[in-house]
Amino acid sequence: MTYQVLARKWRPKKFADLVGQEHVVKALVNALDKGRLHHAYLLTGTRGVGKTTIARILAKSLNCPHVQHGEPCCACDSCRQIDAGRYVDVLEIDAASNTGIDNIREVLENAQYAPTMGRYKVYIIDEVHMLSKSAFNAMLKTLEEPPEHVKFILATTDPQKVPVTVLSRCLQFVLRNLNGQQVHDHLAHVLHTEDIPFEEAALQLLGRAAMGSMRDALSLLDQAIAMGSGQVTEADVRHMIGAVDKSYLYDLLDALAAQQGQALLDNAEEMASRAVGFDSALNELAVLLQRLTLLQVVPSALAQDDPEYEALNRLSRKFSAEQLQLYYQCALRGKADLPLAPDEYAGFLMTLLRMLAFARWRQRISLSKHKSKARPCVM
């Protein structure tokens, strides 16, 4: 049997299967349940957050004869044919490939005819912002007053390029990027179901690398499984996405705490010799500093069975809350300045030296205050 990639195998078939986007799901389910249906919907958001998936589920709910509380049954002929892309009353159009007015005119001419099998004719237009100006103009009248049996579902990653005349005729939903925890939890569920062993730290890395896109996360997971020969390990994922080995970051913070400039330089040179990406290193350093701050302020937020707990607990005792805040800002500023540096190594090293300079300046201020308190008062 042909292997089906995880991003397709685990594509949600009903609203209850969607991860995140609760604000969109609640509105659509309630509208379907109460029969308060709009004639045109616009779904916006970055790649891989569920725009086309929600459009297909909505198309199923509109035509499923056994819909319950807005959810399609996913078992009838209509649902199965829509999932397979063979339902004659649901037409998906890729606007990136069909940008001209002729393509849209054909759609609009067919829209006047009653549906063949279902209750509604549903037109899903993906990447709608790619349509030409003349194609948008041809759609306006139909979008404003479509036949009763027609529903339009438009999807785009760039709503700024959609004319305001089209936006005003649609009910718009903005899909949010998923956070790292949502991605982590879903990947863990997928791996448990697929009976594939994994390491928690590996899923945390994948959750951050996906940048809010569940489709990207599942694609990366497929790659990680292949790289690990049927298992997902932290070492493989770090190597795959170019993430930095945590031991380097721990050594850097230890050197900062001890104010050892030579140790900082040695660690930076070691990272350069291993071809570590310094943009990624600063990003990982910022994440580590954020976790240390969280451990200081809300100790219960980090579980004691976390693989990094001991190391984080040790490092958190070496810095004050003010130092962690300052180093975090240095890491962010260093990351932003990296493209302006003579080269990445120089930019990374200057960020570390800036942190060290602040640490030494703070120590001098502290010693100065201590001496002034210890000096006897002369009357």
TAFEN-V829676 format. One record per residue. SS is DSSP state (a for helix, b for strand, c for the rest). OMEGA is omega in radians with two decimals (999 if undefined). BURIAL is + if it has 9 or more other C-alpha atoms within 8 Angstrom, else -. Layout:
ss->{SS | SS}
omega->{OMEGA | OMEGA}
burial->{BURIAL | BURIAL}
This chain:
ss->{c | c | c | c | c | a | a | a | a | c | c | c | c | c | a | a | a | c | c | c | c | a | a | a | a | a | a | a | a | a | a | a | a | a | c | c | c | c | c | b | b | b | b | b | c | c | c | c | c | c | a | a | a | a | a | a | a | a | a | a | a | a | a | c | c | c | c | b | c | c | b | c | c | c | c | c | a | a | a | a | a | a | a | a | c | c | c | c | c | b | b | b | b | b | c | c | c | c | c | c | a | a | a | a | a | a | a | a | a | a | a | c | c | c | c | c | c | c | c | c | b | b | b | b | b | b | c | a | a | a | c | c | a | a | a | a | a | a | a | a | a | a | a | a | c | c | c | c | c | b | b | b | b | b | b | b | c | c | a | a | a | c | c | a | a | a | a | c | c | c | b | b | b | b | c | c | c | c | c | a | a | a | a | a | a | a | a | a | a | a | a | a | a | a | c | c | c | b | c | a | a | a | a | a | a | a | a | a | a | c | c | c | c | a | a | a | a | a | a | a | a | a | a | a | a | a | a | c | c | c | c | b | c | a | a | a | a | a | a | a | a | c | c | c | c | a | a | a | a | a | a | a | a | a | a | a | a | a | c | c | a | a | a | a | a | a | a | a | a | a | a | a | a | c | c | c | c | a | a | a | a | a | a | a | a | a | a | a | a | a | a | a | a | a | a | a | a | c | a | a | a | c | c | c | c | c | c | c | a | a | a | a | a | a | a | a | c | c | c | c | a | a | a | a | a | a | a | a | a | a | a | a | a | a | a | a | a | a | a | a | c | c | c | a | a | a | a | a | a | a | a | a | a | a | a | a | a | a | a | a | a | a | a | a | a | a | a | a | a | a | a | a | a | a | c | c | c | c | c}
omega->{-3.11 | -3.14 | 3.09 | -3.08 | -3.05 | -3.11 | 3.10 | -3.12 | -3.07 | 3.06 | -3.08 | 3.13 | 3.10 | -3.05 | -3.10 | -3.12 | -3.07 | 3.05 | -3.09 | 3.11 | -3.12 | -3.12 | 3.11 | -3.11 | -3.11 | -3.12 | -3.10 | -3.13 | 3.12 | 3.12 | 3.11 | -3.10 | -3.11 | 3.14 | 3.14 | -3.00 | 3.05 | -3.12 | -3.11 | 3.13 | 3.05 | 3.13 | -3.13 | -3.14 | 3.14 | -3.06 | 3.00 | -3.14 | 3.01 | -3.10 | -3.12 | 3.11 | 3.12 | 3.11 | -3.14 | 3.11 | 3.10 | 3.10 | 3.10 | -3.13 | 3.14 | -3.06 | -3.13 | 3.13 | -3.08 | -3.11 | 3.14 | -3.14 | 3.08 | -3.11 | 3.06 | -3.11 | -3.14 | -3.12 | -3.11 | -3.12 | -3.12 | -3.12 | -3.11 | -3.13 | 3.08 | 3.08 | -3.12 | 3.13 | -3.07 | -3.08 | -2.97 | -3.10 | 3.05 | -3.08 | 3.07 | -3.12 | 3.05 | -3.07 | 3.11 | -3.14 | -3.10 | -3.00 | -2.96 | -3.12 | -3.14 | 3.12 | -3.13 | 3.14 | 3.10 | 3.11 | -3.09 | 3.11 | 3.14 | -3.08 | -3.08 | -3.11 | -3.11 | 3.12 | -3.09 | -3.04 | -3.02 | 3.12 | -3.06 | 2.87 | -3.09 | 3.11 | 3.10 | -3.12 | -3.10 | -3.09 | -3.03 | -3.12 | -3.13 | 3.13 | 3.11 | -3.14 | 3.14 | 3.10 | 3.07 | -3.14 | 3.13 | -3.10 | -2.92 | -3.07 | -3.13 | 3.10 | -3.11 | -3.11 | -3.13 | 3.02 | -3.08 | -3.05 | -3.06 | 3.03 | 3.07 | 3.03 | -3.10 | 3.13 | -3.14 | 3.02 | -3.07 | -3.09 | 3.14 | -3.12 | 3.10 | -3.13 | -3.12 | 3.10 | 3.07 | 3.14 | -3.08 | -3.13 | -3.08 | 2.96 | -2.96 | 3.05 | 3.12 | 3.13 | -3.08 | 2.99 | 3.11 | 3.08 | -3.06 | -3.12 | 3.10 | 3.12 | 3.13 | -3.09 | -3.14 | 3.11 | 3.09 | 3.10 | 3.12 | -3.09 | 3.07 | -3.13 | -3.14 | 3.13 | 3.13 | 3.14 | -3.11 | 3.05 | -3.10 | -3.11 | 3.13 | -3.14 | 3.07 | 3.09 | 3.14 | 3.13 | 3.12 | -3.10 | -3.10 | 3.09 | 3.04 | -3.11 | 3.13 | 3.11 | 3.10 | -3.14 | -3.14 | 3.08 | 3.08 | 3.12 | 3.07 | -3.14 | -3.14 | 3.11 | 3.12 | -3.12 | -3.11 | 3.14 | 3.06 | 3.05 | -3.08 | -3.10 | -3.13 | -3.10 | 3.14 | -3.12 | 3.09 | 3.13 | -3.07 | -3.06 | 3.12 | 3.11 | -3.04 | 3.03 | -3.07 | -3.10 | 3.09 | -3.10 | 3.09 | -3.14 | 3.11 | -3.13 | 3.07 | 3.13 | 3.09 | -3.14 | -3.14 | -3.11 | -3.14 | -3.12 | -3.14 | 3.12 | 3.08 | -3.14 | -3.14 | -3.14 | 3.13 | 3.11 | 3.09 | 3.11 | 3.12 | -3.14 | 3.10 | 3.11 | 3.08 | 3.08 | -3.03 | 3.02 | 3.10 | -3.13 | 3.13 | 3.10 | 3.12 | 3.11 | 3.09 | 3.11 | 3.13 | 3.11 | 3.09 | 3.13 | 3.08 | 3.10 | 3.11 | 3.13 | 3.11 | -3.02 | -3.13 | -3.07 | -3.10 | -3.11 | 3.13 | -3.11 | -3.10 | 3.08 | 3.05 | -3.11 | -3.10 | -2.99 | -3.08 | -3.13 | -3.14 | 3.14 | 3.12 | -3.10 | -3.09 | -3.14 | -3.10 | -3.06 | 3.01 | 3.12 | 3.14 | 3.12 | -3.13 | 3.11 | -3.12 | 3.13 | 3.11 | 3.11 | 3.09 | -3.14 | 3.13 | -3.14 | 3.10 | 3.11 | 3.12 | -3.11 | -3.04 | 3.12 | -3.11 | -3.09 | 3.10 | 3.00 | -3.04 | -3.14 | 3.13 | 3.13 | 3.12 | -3.12 | 3.12 | 3.08 | 3.11 | 3.14 | 3.07 | 3.09 | -3.14 | 3.14 | 3.10 | -3.14 | -3.13 | 3.09 | 3.13 | 3.13 | 3.13 | 3.11 | -3.13 | 3.13 | 3.14 | 3.10 | -3.13 | 3.14 | -3.12 | 3.09 | -3.08 | -3.09 | -3.13 | -3.12 | -3.13 | -3.13 | 999}
burial->{- | - | - | - | - | + | + | - | - | - | - | - | + | + | + | - | - | + | - | - | + | - | - | + | + | - | - | + | + | + | + | + | + | - | - | - | - | - | + | + | + | + | + | + | + | + | - | + | + | + | + | - | + | + | + | + | + | + | + | + | + | + | + | + | - | - | + | - | - | + | + | + | + | + | - | + | - | + | + | + | + | + | + | - | - | - | + | - | + | + | + | - | + | + | + | + | - | + | + | + | + | - | + | + | + | - | - | + | - | - | + | - | - | - | + | - | - | + | - | + | + | + | + | + | + | + | + | + | + | - | + | + | - | - | + | + | - | + | + | + | - | + | + | - | - | + | - | - | + | + | + | + | + | + | + | + | + | + | - | - | - | + | - | - | - | + | + | - | + | + | + | + | + | - | + | + | + | + | - | + | - | + | + | + | - | + | + | + | - | + | + | + | - | - | - | + | + | + | + | - | + | + | + | + | + | + | + | + | - | + | + | + | + | + | + | + | + | + | + | + | + | + | - | + | + | + | - | + | - | + | + | + | + | + | - | + | + | + | - | - | - | + | + | + | - | - | - | + | + | + | + | + | + | + | + | + | + | - | + | + | + | - | + | + | + | - | + | + | - | - | + | + | - | - | - | + | + | + | + | + | + | + | + | + | + | + | - | - | + | + | + | + | + | + | + | + | - | - | - | - | - | + | - | - | - | - | - | - | + | - | - | + | + | - | + | + | - | - | + | - | - | - | + | + | + | + | + | + | - | + | + | + | - | + | + | - | + | + | - | - | + | - | - | + | + | + | + | + | + | + | + | + | + | + | + | + | - | - | + | + | - | - | - | - | - | - | - | - | - | - | - | - | - | - | - | - | - | - | -}
